[in-house]
């Protein structure tokens, strides 16, 4: 919460982020102290998990519909377009640096973590 010394940490996978992306705009508009970490595995992993749970054997067309590449989503650019500063981390060291940075600054910040 802005001005109260508290920061919200939001952990989200890229698939579920596609359902809630408008939250970034709200964070920017309200100047909320939120660090959003997007785990970018480039697929709707939960849906793949659910298919496996019911014993489904999906074909290529079904699997392609659960793939979030071609084109790859670019959460850094998406966040920027909504007024949220963002950066991508491809290593845990880079993630640690960005996360530390996000905790020291006011307002929203998004980290896209390649997994």
KOLBALUM-616276 format. One record per residue (C-alpha): residue in three letters; x, y, z. Coordinates in pm, whole numbers, padded with zeros to 5 digits, always signed. Example, Ala and Ser with C-alpha at 12.3 -4.5 7.8 and 13.67 -1.06 7.14 Angstrom:
2
ala+01230-00450+00780ser+01367-00106+00714
This chain:
115
unk+00000+00000+00000unk+00144+00329-00109unk+00296+00539+00166unk+00256+00279+00440unk+00585+00095+00410unk+00415-00222+00285unk+00455-00386-00050unk+00237-00651-00208unk+00416-00934-00387unk+00211-01100-00661unk+00336-01433-00799unk+00167-01543-01118unk+00226-01774-01412unk+00202-01634-01762unk-00108-01837-01848unk-00311-01710-01555unk-00174-01359-01609unk-00350-01356-01946unk-00681-01369-01754unk-00592-01085-01514unk-00363-00853-01712unk-00587-00552-01645unk-00460-00552-01285unk-00139-00389-01411unk-00331-00086-01533unk-00502-00054-01194unk-00166-00077-01017unk-00030+00205-01235unk-00338+00425-01205unk-00350+00391-00826unk+00032+00403-00789unk+00020+00084-00583unk+00335-00059-00429unk+00311-00400-00594unk+00584-00623-00729unk+00441-00866-00983unk+00652-01169-01076unk+00542-01348-01391unk+00675-01703-01425unk+00700-01728-01803unk+00693-02093-01904unk+00507-02010-02228unk+00212-02242-02173unk-00115-02287-01991unk+00051-02539-01759unk-00248-02576-01525unk-00466-02686-01818unk-00203-02940-01925unk-00201-03067-01567unk-00580-03098-01563unk-00578-03291-01891unk-00327-03534-01741unk-00542-03567-01425unk-00838-03692-01625unk-00626-03922-01840unk-00680-03724-02160unk-00442-03779-02448unk-00472-03451-02642unk-00360-03425-03002unk-00127-03168-03154unk-00406-02917-03226unk-00524-02922-02864unk-00169-02892-02733unk-00098-02601-02967unk-00394-02415-02817unk-00226-02434-02473unk+00107-02300-02599unk+00183-01932-02525unk+00458-01894-02784unk+00447-01818-03155unk+00451-01534-03086unk+00604-01524-02738unk+00422-01298-02494unk+00635-00999-02389unk+00520-00901-02041unk+00781-00626-02016unk+00625-00447-02312unk+00270-00528-02201unk+00340-00382-01855unk+00505-00075-02005unk+00202-00018-02222unk-00010-00007-01907unk+00224+00232-01725unk+00412-00024-01513unk+00791-00032-01514unk+00915-00382-01590unk+01221-00592-01667unk+01300-00950-01767unk+01523-01186-01568unk+01675-01492-01730unk+01886-01600-01431unk+01819-01620-01059unk+02094-01365-01000unk+01924-01117-01230unk+01591-01194-01061unk+01739-01127-00715unk+01876-00791-00832unk+01545-00687-00990unk+01343-00805-00692unk+01564-00607-00454unk+01529-00302-00680unk+01150-00337-00681unk+01138-00335-00301unk+01327-00005-00281unk+01112+00193-00521unk+00757+00326-00499unk+00482+00214-00729unk+00428-00102-00929unk+00705-00307-01087unk+00683-00626-01292unk+00951-00892-01330unk+00912-01143-01612unk+01108-01449-01500unk+01196-01685-01783unk+01154-02041-01657
